[in-house]
Amino acid sequence: MEGSLQTSIHVCHENGQWMSQLPEKLWDIPLYNLALPGSHDTMTYCLDKNSAVSGNESKLVKFLSKCIPCVVHPVIMKWSTTQVLAVTEQLEAGVRYLDFRIAHKPNDPSMNLYFVHMVYTTITVQDILWEVLRWLETHPQEIVILAFRNFDGLTKKLHCRLVAWIKEIFQCKLCPRNVRMRSFFLFSPFFKNDILQ
Protein backbone atom coordinates (compact mmCIF):
# COMPACT_ATOMS: atom_id res chain seq x y z
CA MET A 1 0.00 0.00 0.00
CA GLU A 2 1.44 3.35 -1.00
CA GLY A 3 0.63 6.76 0.41
CA SER A 4 -2.69 7.18 2.15
CA LEU A 5 -4.78 4.34 3.46
CA GLN A 6 -6.48 2.55 0.60
CA THR A 7 -9.84 0.93 1.06
CA SER A 8 -11.12 -1.96 -0.98
CA ILE A 9 -14.88 -2.08 -1.24
CA HIS A 10 -16.57 -5.13 -2.68
CA VAL A 11 -20.28 -4.78 -3.37
CA CYS A 12 -22.03 -8.12 -3.04
CA HIS A 13 -24.84 -7.99 -5.60
CA GLU A 14 -26.75 -10.69 -3.72
CA ASN A 15 -27.45 -8.01 -1.11
CA GLY A 16 -29.41 -6.03 -3.70
CA GLN A 17 -32.28 -8.54 -3.37
CA TRP A 18 -32.18 -9.31 0.33
CA MET A 19 -35.72 -8.17 1.15
CA SER A 20 -37.28 -10.40 -1.50
CA GLN A 21 -35.40 -13.33 0.03
CA LEU A 22 -36.82 -12.84 3.52
CA PRO A 23 -38.70 -15.90 4.85
CA GLU A 24 -42.44 -15.73 4.30
CA LYS A 25 -43.10 -15.58 8.05
CA LEU A 26 -41.49 -12.09 8.07
CA TRP A 27 -43.71 -10.65 5.32
CA ASP A 28 -46.40 -9.53 7.79
CA ILE A 29 -43.99 -7.96 10.28
CA PRO A 30 -44.13 -4.12 10.29
CA LEU A 31 -41.04 -2.43 8.90
CA TYR A 32 -40.35 -0.69 12.19
CA ASN A 33 -39.69 -4.14 13.70
CA LEU A 34 -37.04 -4.96 11.09
CA ALA A 35 -33.45 -3.75 11.23
CA LEU A 36 -32.86 -1.94 7.94
CA PRO A 37 -29.33 -1.00 6.86
CA GLY A 38 -28.96 2.70 6.12
CA SER A 39 -26.30 5.16 5.08
CA HIS A 40 -25.52 8.35 7.00
CA ASP A 41 -25.25 11.46 4.78
CA THR A 42 -25.90 9.26 1.75
CA MET A 43 -24.81 11.76 -0.90
CA THR A 44 -21.41 12.79 0.42
CA TYR A 45 -19.61 10.67 -2.18
CA CYS A 46 -20.20 13.48 -4.71
CA LEU A 47 -19.40 16.65 -2.79
CA ASP A 48 -18.28 19.51 -5.02
CA LYS A 49 -14.61 20.33 -4.38
CA ASN A 50 -15.26 23.88 -5.62
CA SER A 51 -18.39 24.43 -3.55
CA ALA A 52 -18.77 27.26 -1.09
CA VAL A 53 -19.39 26.31 2.53
CA SER A 54 -23.07 25.84 3.34
CA GLY A 55 -25.00 28.80 4.71
CA ASN A 56 -25.87 26.72 7.79
CA GLU A 57 -22.27 26.45 8.94
CA SER A 58 -20.87 28.60 11.73
CA LYS A 59 -19.52 32.08 11.04
CA LEU A 60 -16.08 30.88 12.09
CA VAL A 61 -16.04 28.03 9.53
CA LYS A 62 -17.23 30.38 6.78
CA PHE A 63 -14.65 33.01 7.76
CA LEU A 64 -11.77 30.51 7.84
CA SER A 65 -12.89 29.02 4.55
CA LYS A 66 -12.67 32.47 2.93
CA CYS A 67 -9.39 33.49 4.62
CA ILE A 68 -7.35 30.31 4.25
CA PRO A 69 -9.25 28.10 1.77
CA CYS A 70 -6.16 26.06 0.82
CA VAL A 71 -5.97 24.80 4.43
CA VAL A 72 -9.61 24.74 5.50
CA HIS A 73 -11.30 23.40 2.38
CA PRO A 74 -9.39 20.06 2.24
CA VAL A 75 -10.17 19.52 5.93
CA ILE A 76 -13.86 20.26 5.33
CA MET A 77 -13.95 17.86 2.35
CA LYS A 78 -12.28 15.07 4.31
CA TRP A 79 -14.53 15.56 7.35
CA SER A 80 -17.73 15.90 5.28
CA THR A 81 -17.30 12.77 3.16
CA THR A 82 -19.00 9.86 4.91
CA GLN A 83 -19.78 7.68 1.87
CA VAL A 84 -17.72 6.50 -1.09
CA LEU A 85 -20.33 4.40 -2.89
CA ALA A 86 -22.84 5.97 -5.29
CA VAL A 87 -26.55 5.60 -4.50
CA THR A 88 -27.07 2.62 -6.81
CA GLU A 89 -24.00 0.91 -5.33
CA GLN A 90 -25.32 1.52 -1.82
CA LEU A 91 -28.68 0.00 -2.76
CA GLU A 92 -26.91 -2.99 -4.36
CA ALA A 93 -24.92 -3.40 -1.14
CA GLY A 94 -28.21 -3.75 0.78
CA VAL A 95 -28.80 -0.21 2.06
CA ARG A 96 -32.53 0.49 2.39
CA TYR A 97 -32.55 3.80 4.28
CA LEU A 98 -31.14 6.84 2.45
CA ASP A 99 -30.32 9.95 4.47
CA PHE A 100 -30.83 12.94 2.14
CA ARG A 101 -29.79 16.41 3.39
CA ILE A 102 -31.42 18.85 0.96
CA ALA A 103 -30.24 22.36 0.07
CA HIS A 104 -30.63 25.20 -2.37
CA LYS A 105 -27.36 26.94 -3.17
CA PRO A 106 -27.29 30.61 -2.17
CA ASN A 107 -27.53 33.05 -5.07
CA ASP A 108 -28.63 30.25 -7.42
CA PRO A 109 -31.49 31.63 -9.54
CA SER A 110 -32.55 28.13 -10.66
CA MET A 111 -34.96 25.81 -8.89
CA ASN A 112 -32.25 23.14 -8.66
CA LEU A 113 -31.85 21.43 -5.33
CA TYR A 114 -28.68 19.71 -4.16
CA PHE A 115 -27.52 17.66 -1.20
CA VAL A 116 -25.35 19.19 1.49
CA HIS A 117 -22.95 18.28 4.27
CA MET A 118 -20.92 21.42 4.99
CA VAL A 119 -20.51 21.83 1.21
CA TYR A 120 -22.88 21.12 -1.68
CA THR A 121 -22.93 18.15 -4.05
CA THR A 122 -22.37 18.13 -7.79
CA ILE A 123 -25.52 16.05 -8.40
CA THR A 124 -29.06 17.43 -8.16
CA VAL A 125 -31.82 15.94 -6.03
CA GLN A 126 -34.00 15.34 -9.07
CA ASP A 127 -31.28 13.27 -10.80
CA ILE A 128 -30.86 11.07 -7.73
CA LEU A 129 -34.61 10.54 -7.32
CA TRP A 130 -34.72 9.26 -10.92
CA GLU A 131 -31.73 7.02 -10.18
CA VAL A 132 -33.49 5.52 -7.15
CA LEU A 133 -36.63 4.96 -9.26
CA ARG A 134 -34.62 3.16 -11.97
CA TRP A 135 -33.12 0.91 -9.31
CA LEU A 136 -36.54 0.17 -7.80
CA GLU A 137 -37.93 -0.74 -11.22
CA THR A 138 -35.26 -3.41 -11.58
CA HIS A 139 -35.78 -4.57 -7.98
CA PRO A 140 -39.60 -4.67 -7.66
CA GLN A 141 -39.57 -6.67 -4.42
CA GLU A 142 -37.44 -4.24 -2.42
CA ILE A 143 -38.43 -1.31 -0.17
CA VAL A 144 -36.42 1.91 0.16
CA ILE A 145 -36.93 4.58 2.81
CA LEU A 146 -35.98 8.12 1.82
CA ALA A 147 -35.37 10.49 4.72
CA PHE A 148 -35.33 14.15 3.65
CA ARG A 149 -34.01 16.76 6.07
CA ASN A 150 -31.98 19.95 6.64
CA PHE A 151 -33.70 21.92 3.84
CA ASP A 152 -30.85 24.46 3.81
CA GLY A 153 -31.97 27.59 1.92
CA LEU A 154 -35.34 26.19 0.85
CA THR A 155 -38.23 28.61 0.51
CA LYS A 156 -41.80 27.36 0.78
CA LYS A 157 -41.95 27.34 -3.02
CA LEU A 158 -38.80 25.19 -3.29
CA HIS A 159 -40.08 22.84 -0.60
CA CYS A 160 -43.35 22.42 -2.53
CA ARG A 161 -41.31 21.78 -5.68
CA LEU A 162 -39.38 19.01 -3.88
CA VAL A 163 -42.60 17.33 -2.73
CA ALA A 164 -44.01 17.61 -6.28
CA TRP A 165 -40.89 15.94 -7.74
CA ILE A 166 -41.15 13.10 -5.23
CA LYS A 167 -44.81 12.51 -6.10
CA GLU A 168 -44.23 12.85 -9.85
CA ILE A 169 -41.22 10.54 -9.97
CA PHE A 170 -42.35 7.77 -7.62
CA GLN A 171 -46.15 7.93 -8.11
CA CYS A 172 -47.70 4.61 -6.99
CA LYS A 173 -44.45 3.45 -5.39
CA LEU A 174 -45.01 5.85 -2.47
CA CYS A 175 -46.38 4.51 0.79
CA PRO A 176 -50.14 5.11 1.20
CA ARG A 177 -51.08 8.51 2.64
CA ASN A 178 -52.84 7.18 5.71
CA VAL A 179 -49.53 6.01 7.20
CA ARG A 180 -47.90 8.74 9.33
CA MET A 181 -44.15 9.06 9.01
CA ARG A 182 -41.37 11.60 8.47
CA SER A 183 -39.73 9.68 5.62
CA PHE A 184 -40.99 8.58 2.24
CA PHE A 185 -41.44 4.82 1.87
CA LEU A 186 -41.14 3.36 -1.61
CA PHE A 187 -42.50 -0.12 -1.95
CA SER A 188 -43.75 -2.81 -4.27
CA PRO A 189 -46.88 -5.02 -4.23
CA PHE A 190 -44.72 -7.92 -2.99
CA PHE A 191 -45.24 -6.63 0.55
CA LYS A 192 -48.73 -6.42 1.97
CA ASN A 193 -50.17 -2.91 2.42
CA ASP A 194 -50.36 -3.34 6.18
CA ILE A 195 -46.62 -4.00 6.57
CA LEU A 196 -46.08 -0.38 7.66
CA GLN A 197 -48.83 -0.28 10.28
Backbone as CSV, one residue per row, in Angstrom:
resi,resn,N_x,N_y,N_z,CA_x,CA_y,CA_z,C_x,C_y,C_z
1,MET,0.839,-1.175,0.000,0.000,0.000,0.000,0.885,1.240,0.000
2,GLU,0.651,2.131,-0.943,1.437,3.349,-1.003,0.610,4.535,-0.542
3,GLY,1.293,5.506,0.048,0.631,6.765,0.412,-0.455,6.568,1.446
4,SER,-1.586,7.206,1.180,-2.687,7.181,2.150,-3.347,5.801,2.202
5,LEU,-4.081,5.595,3.264,-4.779,4.337,3.459,-5.722,4.079,2.292
6,GLN,-5.604,2.912,1.712,-6.478,2.554,0.596,-7.528,1.588,1.092
7,THR,-8.739,1.782,0.637,-9.840,0.934,1.061,-10.367,0.159,-0.123
8,SER,-10.544,-1.118,0.055,-11.123,-1.956,-0.985,-12.569,-2.228,-0.618
9,ILE,-13.461,-1.882,-1.507,-14.882,-2.084,-1.238,-15.434,-3.035,-2.271
10,HIS,-15.966,-4.132,-1.800,-16.569,-5.130,-2.675,-18.074,-5.102,-2.443
11,VAL,-18.825,-4.811,-3.488,-20.278,-4.778,-3.369,-20.809,-6.151,-3.743
12,CYS,-21.437,-6.802,-2.794,-22.027,-8.116,-3.042,-23.412,-7.904,-3.645
13,HIS,-23.569,-8.259,-4.915,-24.839,-7.985,-5.604,-25.984,-8.850,-5.088
14,GLU,-25.679,-9.894,-4.337,-26.745,-10.688,-3.724,-27.484,-9.855,-2.678
15,ASN,-26.812,-8.863,-2.107,-27.448,-8.005,-1.106,-28.493,-7.081,-1.725
16,GLY,-28.449,-6.885,-3.028,-29.415,-6.032,-3.704,-30.819,-6.607,-3.709
17,GLN,-30.971,-7.866,-3.361,-32.282,-8.536,-3.374,-32.645,-9.102,-2.008
18,TRP,-32.012,-8.638,-0.952,-32.176,-9.312,0.330,-33.599,-9.280,0.867
19,MET,-34.354,-8.241,0.609,-35.715,-8.169,1.150,-36.625,-9.205,0.498
20,SER,-36.442,-9.412,-0.797,-37.276,-10.396,-1.503,-36.947,-11.818,-1.067
21,GLN,-35.810,-12.000,-0.414,-35.401,-13.333,0.033,-35.722,-13.586,1.506
22,LEU,-36.419,-12.640,2.126,-36.819,-12.843,3.518,-37.788,-14.023,3.607
23,PRO,-37.742,-14.793,4.686,-38.696,-15.896,4.853,-40.132,-15.367,4.893
24,GLU,-41.040,-16.152,4.395,-42.444,-15.729,4.300,-43.036,-15.320,5.650
25,LYS,-42.552,-15.919,6.742,-43.104,-15.578,8.053,-42.783,-14.130,8.453
26,LEU,-41.824,-13.483,7.780,-41.489,-12.090,8.075,-42.275,-11.083,7.217
27,TRP,-43.013,-11.556,6.232,-43.713,-10.649,5.324,-44.753,-9.783,6.022
28,ASP,-45.342,-10.273,7.095,-46.396,-9.527,7.789,-45.870,-8.688,8.951
29,ILE,-44.568,-8.731,9.177,-43.987,-7.957,10.281,-43.839,-6.498,9.846
30,PRO,-44.281,-5.540,10.667,-44.127,-4.122,10.295,-42.659,-3.756,10.101
31,LEU,-42.412,-2.846,9.188,-41.038,-2.430,8.900,-40.316,-1.911,10.131
32,TYR,-41.029,-1.236,11.024,-40.347,-0.689,12.195,-39.843,-1.782,13.130
33,ASN,-40.221,-3.028,12.903,-39.691,-4.139,13.698,-38.532,-4.851,12.999
34,LEU,-38.175,-4.389,11.817,-37.045,-4.964,11.090,-35.850,-4.018,11.189
35,ALA,-34.669,-4.569,11.264,-33.446,-3.754,11.230,-33.087,-3.530,9.770
36,LEU,-33.149,-2.278,9.341,-32.860,-1.942,7.944,-31.519,-1.227,7.857
37,PRO,-30.614,-1.707,7.021,-29.334,-1.004,6.859,-29.545,0.349,6.191
38,GLY,-28.860,1.362,6.698,-28.962,2.700,6.124,-27.604,3.340,5.976
39,SER,-27.560,4.424,5.225,-26.297,5.163,5.078,-26.478,6.577,5.617
40,HIS,-25.523,7.010,6.409,-25.516,8.351,7.002,-24.976,9.342,5.969
41,ASP,-25.670,10.480,5.788,-25.253,11.456,4.776,-24.969,10.751,3.450
42,THR,-25.994,10.127,2.928,-25.905,9.258,1.752,-25.146,9.868,0.584
43,MET,-25.324,11.159,0.338,-24.815,11.761,-0.905,-23.415,12.364,-0.801
44,THR,-22.706,12.124,0.262,-21.413,12.794,0.423,-20.312,12.234,-0.469
45,TYR,-20.601,11.202,-1.231,-19.608,10.671,-2.178,-19.402,11.626,-3.366
46,CYS,-20.301,12.581,-3.546,-20.200,13.475,-4.707,-20.186,14.947,-4.295
47,LEU,-19.515,15.254,-3.205,-19.396,16.653,-2.790,-18.560,17.419,-3.807
48,ASP,-18.957,18.654,-4.039,-18.283,19.512,-5.018,-17.044,20.145,-4.386
49,LYS,-15.877,19.799,-4.911,-14.611,20.330,-4.377,-14.528,21.853,-4.478
50,ASN,-15.286,22.425,-5.409,-15.257,23.877,-5.622,-16.421,24.599,-4.942
51,SER,-17.196,23.862,-4.176,-18.385,24.429,-3.548,-18.027,25.385,-2.417
52,ALA,-18.874,26.387,-2.267,-18.775,27.260,-1.092,-19.276,26.475,0.119
53,VAL,-18.914,26.920,1.298,-19.394,26.307,2.530,-20.885,26.630,2.678
54,SER,-21.633,25.686,3.165,-23.073,25.838,3.340,-23.405,27.037,4.224
55,GLY,-24.525,27.658,3.927,-25.001,28.798,4.706,-25.325,28.440,6.144
56,ASN,-25.538,27.166,6.440,-25.872,26.723,7.794,-24.660,26.554,8.697
57,GLU,-23.470,26.641,8.127,-22.267,26.447,8.942,-21.989,27.680,9.791
58,SER,-21.170,27.504,10.801,-20.873,28.599,11.729,-20.134,29.739,11.026
59,LYS,-20.219,30.909,11.605,-19.520,32.079,11.045,-18.022,31.837,11.021
60,LEU,-17.508,31.159,12.026,-16.079,30.877,12.087,-15.633,30.000,10.919
61,VAL,-16.383,28.926,10.645,-16.035,28.026,9.533,-16.082,28.785,8.214
62,LYS,-17.116,29.599,8.027,-17.228,30.380,6.784,-16.083,31.380,6.666
63,PHE,-15.750,32.022,7.765,-14.654,33.006,7.764,-13.326,32.327,7.420
64,LEU,-13.028,31.225,8.095,-11.769,30.512,7.843,-11.704,29.971,6.421
65,SER,-12.841,29.538,5.913,-12.894,29.022,4.548,-12.573,30.112,3.523
66,LYS,-12.975,31.351,3.829,-12.672,32.468,2.925,-11.236,32.960,3.093
67,CYS,-10.733,32.957,4.333,-9.386,33.493,4.618,-8.262,32.542,4.212
68,ILE,-8.402,31.283,4.565,-7.348,30.309,4.248,-7.968,29.055,3.606
69,PRO,-8.554,29.222,2.412,-9.247,28.096,1.773,-8.340,26.905,1.477
70,CYS,-7.065,27.168,1.163,-6.162,26.060,0.822,-5.911,25.134,2.011
71,VAL,-6.130,25.623,3.224,-5.969,24.801,4.427,-7.317,24.241,4.874
72,VAL,-8.314,25.103,4.932,-9.608,24.741,5.502,-10.436,23.842,4.580
73,HIS,-10.436,24.148,3.290,-11.302,23.396,2.377,-10.964,21.898,2.314
74,PRO,-9.685,21.499,2.220,-9.391,20.056,2.245,-9.833,19.374,3.540
75,VAL,-9.727,20.076,4.650,-10.169,19.519,5.930,-11.690,19.338,5.915
76,ILE,-12.400,20.345,5.421,-13.861,20.255,5.327,-14.267,19.093,4.435
77,MET,-13.614,18.945,3.283,-13.952,17.862,2.350,-13.720,16.496,3.000
78,LYS,-12.605,16.355,3.675,-12.284,15.070,4.314,-13.285,14.754,5.430
79,TRP,-13.610,15.754,6.249,-14.534,15.558,7.355,-15.965,15.316,6.868
80,SER,-16.356,15.969,5.773,-17.731,15.904,5.282,-18.057,14.613,4.542
81,THR,-17.062,13.970,3.983,-17.302,12.775,3.162,-17.477,11.554,4.064
82,THR,-18.704,11.039,4.090,-18.998,9.865,4.906,-19.299,8.628,4.065
83,GLN,-19.481,8.806,2.765,-19.780,7.682,1.870,-18.869,7.731,0.641
84,VAL,-18.513,6.561,0.140,-17.716,6.504,-1.090,-18.467,5.798,-2.214
85,LEU,-19.534,5.093,-1.873,-20.329,4.403,-2.891,-21.451,5.301,-3.395
86,ALA,-21.715,5.248,-4.692,-22.840,5.975,-5.291,-24.151,5.358,-4.789
87,VAL,-25.248,6.057,-4.997,-26.548,5.598,-4.501,-26.875,4.190,-4.987
88,THR,-26.746,3.936,-6.281,-27.066,2.616,-6.814,-26.181,1.550,-6.180
89,GLU,-24.914,1.862,-5.977,-24.004,0.908,-5.331,-24.409,0.659,-3.878
90,GLN,-24.860,1.694,-3.198,-25.315,1.524,-1.817,-26.541,0.610,-1.773
91,LEU,-27.477,0.833,-2.713,-28.675,-0.005,-2.763,-28.306,-1.447,-3.091
92,GLU,-27.380,-1.641,-4.007,-26.915,-2.987,-4.357,-26.219,-3.652,-3.174
93,ALA,-25.594,-2.859,-2.313,-24.915,-3.396,-1.137,-25.902,-3.749,-0.024
94,GLY,-27.173,-3.396,-0.197,-28.206,-3.750,0.777,-28.770,-2.593,1.569
95,VAL,-28.278,-1.382,1.348,-28.799,-0.206,2.061,-30.254,0.019,1.663
96,ARG,-31.118,0.247,2.671,-32.533,0.491,2.390,-33.046,1.782,3.033
97,TYR,-32.180,2.506,3.687,-32.548,3.796,4.281,-31.535,4.821,3.776
98,LEU,-32.017,5.819,3.020,-31.142,6.842,2.446,-31.372,8.166,3.169
99,ASP,-30.303,8.721,3.676,-30.317,9.952,4.468,-29.976,11.127,3.553
100,PHE,-31.004,11.831,3.089,-30.828,12.937,2.141,-30.907,14.279,2.857
101,ARG,-29.822,15.054,2.825,-29.791,16.408,3.386,-29.935,17.371,2.217
102,ILE,-31.053,18.049,2.131,-31.422,18.848,0.965,-31.027,20.309,1.136
103,ALA,-30.630,20.941,0.014,-30.238,22.357,0.069,-30.455,23.040,-1.273
104,HIS,-30.642,24.342,-1.190,-30.628,25.197,-2.370,-29.412,26.097,-2.227
105,LYS,-28.582,26.144,-3.252,-27.361,26.943,-3.171,-27.702,28.429,-3.110
106,PRO,-27.029,29.172,-2.253,-27.287,30.610,-2.169,-26.962,31.284,-3.505
107,ASN,-27.722,32.274,-3.833,-27.534,33.048,-5.072,-27.713,32.228,-6.342
108,ASP,-28.335,31.064,-6.235,-28.626,30.249,-7.421,-30.036,30.601,-7.892
109,PRO,-30.171,31.216,-9.072,-31.491,31.633,-9.538,-32.373,30.471,-9.998
110,SER,-31.768,29.284,-10.186,-32.546,28.129,-10.665,-33.342,27.503,-9.518
111,MET,-34.180,26.564,-9.881,-34.960,25.811,-8.893,-34.235,24.518,-8.512
112,ASN,-32.995,24.360,-8.952,-32.248,23.137,-8.660,-32.000,22.985,-7.166
113,LEU,-32.157,21.766,-6.708,-31.851,21.434,-5.325,-30.690,20.451,-5.320
114,TYR,-29.855,20.552,-4.293,-28.679,19.706,-4.159,-28.702,19.058,-2.784
115,PHE,-27.710,18.242,-2.524,-27.520,17.665,-1.201,-26.391,18.440,-0.537
116,VAL,-26.345,18.392,0.789,-25.348,19.193,1.495,-24.845,18.469,2.737
117,HIS,-23.570,18.630,2.988,-22.948,18.276,4.269,-21.716,19.161,4.381
118,MET,-21.892,20.319,4.911,-20.918,21.417,4.994,-20.688,22.084,3.645
119,VAL,-20.596,21.293,2.572,-20.513,21.834,1.210,-21.581,21.132,0.370
120,TYR,-21.808,21.636,-0.820,-22.876,21.116,-1.675,-22.357,20.019,-2.614
121,THR,-23.290,19.226,-3.118,-22.931,18.148,-4.046,-22.910,18.646,-5.487
122,THR,-22.378,17.822,-6.355,-22.371,18.129,-7.792,-23.650,17.631,-8.457
123,ILE,-24.333,16.695,-7.825,-25.521,16.054,-8.397,-26.779,16.674,-7.805
124,THR,-27.796,16.854,-8.633,-29.056,17.432,-8.156,-29.944,16.369,-7.514
125,VAL,-30.857,16.826,-6.694,-31.816,15.943,-6.028,-32.666,15.221,-7.067
126,GLN,-33.135,15.941,-8.065,-34.000,15.340,-9.068,-33.294,14.175,-9.775
127,ASP,-32.023,14.347,-10.128,-31.281,13.267,-10.802,-31.192,12.024,-9.927
128,ILE,-30.979,12.212,-8.637,-30.864,11.067,-7.728,-32.210,10.385,-7.529
129,LEU,-33.281,11.153,-7.465,-34.607,10.540,-7.324,-34.903,9.643,-8.526
130,TRP,-34.544,10.102,-9.718,-34.718,9.265,-10.915,-33.837,8.021,-10.837
131,GLU,-32.633,8.167,-10.312,-31.728,7.019,-10.183,-32.304,5.977,-9.222
132,VAL,-32.867,6.433,-8.108,-33.489,5.516,-7.152,-34.674,4.822,-7.808
133,LEU,-35.488,5.562,-8.573,-36.630,4.960,-9.262,-36.166,3.873,-10.227
134,ARG,-35.129,4.163,-11.017,-34.624,3.156,-11.970,-34.190,1.894,-11.231
135,TRP,-33.545,2.070,-10.085,-33.124,0.906,-9.310,-34.342,0.126,-8.809
136,LEU,-35.332,0.835,-8.306,-36.540,0.173,-7.803,-37.262,-0.594,-8.907
137,GLU,-37.253,-0.059,-10.111,-37.929,-0.737,-11.222,-37.248,-2.054,-11.578
138,THR,-35.958,-2.154,-11.323,-35.258,-3.409,-11.584,-35.210,-4.309,-10.338
139,HIS,-35.713,-3.815,-9.236,-35.775,-4.574,-7.979,-37.180,-4.412,-7.383
140,PRO,-38.204,-4.939,-8.057,-39.595,-4.667,-7.665,-40.019,-5.243,-6.321
141,GLN,-39.186,-6.079,-5.695,-39.573,-6.665,-4.417,-38.808,-6.062,-3.241
142,GLU,-38.204,-4.907,-3.468,-37.438,-4.242,-2.415,-38.150,-2.965,-1.959
143,ILE,-37.873,-2.545,-0.741,-38.428,-1.310,-0.171,-37.262,-0.378,0.144
144,VAL,-37.444,0.910,-0.156,-36.423,1.910,0.162,-37.090,3.034,0.952
145,ILE,-36.430,3.460,2.005,-36.929,4.579,2.808,-36.052,5.785,2.500
146,LEU,-36.692,6.881,2.104,-35.980,8.124,1.819,-36.264,9.108,2.948
147,ALA,-35.222,9.506,3.643,-35.368,10.488,4.723,-34.839,11.824,4.214
148,PHE,-35.703,12.814,4.115,-35.326,14.147,3.655,-35.234,15.065,4.864
149,ARG,-34.133,15.814,4.953,-34.006,16.755,6.066,-33.041,17.883,5.738
150,ASN,-32.807,18.741,6.714,-31.983,19.949,6.640,-32.700,21.079,5.920
151,PHE,-32.995,20.920,4.632,-33.696,21.925,3.837,-33.010,23.289,3.911
152,ASP,-31.700,23.267,3.779,-30.852,24.461,3.813,-31.190,25.395,2.642
153,GLY,-31.681,26.584,2.945,-31.968,27.585,1.922,-33.251,27.373,1.146
154,LEU,-34.101,26.447,1.583,-35.341,26.190,0.846,-36.443,27.157,1.267
155,THR,-37.042,27.796,0.280,-38.231,28.605,0.513,-39.432,27.660,0.505
156,LYS,-40.589,28.182,0.836,-41.802,27.356,0.784,-42.036,26.861,-0.644
157,LYS,-41.756,27.715,-1.619,-41.947,27.342,-3.021,-41.010,26.187,-3.416
158,LEU,-39.756,26.253,-2.978,-38.804,25.188,-3.291,-39.166,23.894,-2.569
159,HIS,-39.661,24.022,-1.344,-40.083,22.836,-0.597,-41.258,22.156,-1.311
160,CYS,-42.205,22.968,-1.776,-43.349,22.418,-2.526,-42.873,21.765,-3.816
161,ARG,-41.878,22.352,-4.453,-41.309,21.776,-5.675,-40.699,20.410,-5.386
162,LEU,-39.982,20.285,-4.278,-39.383,19.009,-3.882,-40.463,17.944,-3.692
163,VAL,-41.509,18.279,-2.964,-42.600,17.331,-2.735,-43.250,16.944,-4.061
164,ALA,-43.416,17.899,-4.962,-44.007,17.613,-6.283,-43.124,16.653,-7.077
165,TRP,-41.813,16.859,-7.043,-40.889,15.944,-7.736,-41.011,14.537,-7.183
166,ILE,-41.051,14.419,-5.864,-41.153,13.100,-5.231,-42.421,12.395,-5.703
167,LYS,-43.540,13.107,-5.676,-44.812,12.511,-6.101,-44.803,12.171,-7.583
168,GLU,-44.265,13.062,-8.396,-44.230,12.852,-9.848,-43.331,11.674,-10.221
169,ILE,-42.191,11.581,-9.606,-41.221,10.541,-9.970,-41.648,9.175,-9.457
170,PHE,-42.087,9.077,-8.202,-42.355,7.767,-7.620,-43.803,7.315,-7.741
171,GLN,-44.732,8.225,-7.906,-46.150,7.929,-8.107,-46.657,6.815,-7.201
172,CYS,-47.070,5.684,-7.779,-47.698,4.609,-6.989,-46.705,3.842,-6.122
173,LYS,-45.436,4.128,-6.229,-44.449,3.452,-5.389,-44.377,4.068,-3.981
174,LEU,-45.014,5.205,-3.793,-45.012,5.846,-2.473,-45.930,5.100,-1.513
175,CYS,-45.564,5.115,-0.264,-46.383,4.506,0.785,-47.746,5.209,0.815
176,PRO,-48.810,4.483,1.125,-50.141,5.114,1.202,-50.165,6.290,2.162
177,ARG,-51.004,7.268,1.868,-51.082,8.513,2.639,-51.505,8.342,4.074
178,ASN,-52.295,7.324,4.363,-52.840,7.178,5.711,-51.799,6.716,6.732
179,VAL,-50.583,6.427,6.282,-49.526,6.011,7.200,-48.713,7.239,7.573
180,ARG,-48.633,7.555,8.875,-47.904,8.735,9.331,-46.430,8.413,9.496
181,MET,-45.587,9.244,8.870,-44.148,9.063,9.007,-43.439,10.319,8.549
182,ARG,-42.159,10.446,8.875,-41.370,11.602,8.470,-40.569,11.311,7.207
183,SER,-40.485,10.058,6.808,-39.728,9.681,5.621,-40.691,9.194,4.556
184,PHE,-40.201,9.135,3.324,-40.991,8.580,2.240,-40.636,7.112,2.093
185,PHE,-41.656,6.238,2.093,-41.440,4.821,1.872,-41.780,4.514,0.428
186,LEU,-40.907,3.803,-0.246,-41.141,3.364,-1.612,-41.246,1.854,-1.566
187,PHE,-42.311,1.308,-2.116,-42.499,-0.117,-1.952,-43.098,-0.764,-3.189
188,SER,-43.171,-2.073,-3.155,-43.747,-2.810,-4.272,-44.881,-3.687,-3.747
189,PRO,-45.735,-4.193,-4.643,-46.881,-5.018,-4.228,-46.474,-6.319,-3.543
190,PHE,-45.206,-6.691,-3.624,-44.723,-7.916,-2.985,-45.053,-7.912,-1.495
191,PHE,-44.931,-6.747,-0.865,-45.240,-6.634,0.550,-46.687,-6.207,0.723
192,LYS,-47.337,-6.762,1.723,-48.729,-6.415,1.974,-48.839,-4.965,2.404
193,ASN,-49.965,-4.315,2.094,-50.167,-2.909,2.419,-50.063,-2.617,3.906
194,ASP,-50.358,-3.605,4.741,-50.363,-3.338,6.181,-48.989,-3.534,6.813
195,ILE,-47.961,-3.757,6.011,-46.624,-3.996,6.572,-46.109,-2.779,7.356
196,LEU,-46.581,-1.602,7.020,-46.081,-0.385,7.659,-46.879,0.000,8.900
197,GLN,-47.971,-0.681,9.160,-48.827,-0.282,10.283,-48.308,-0.794,11.609
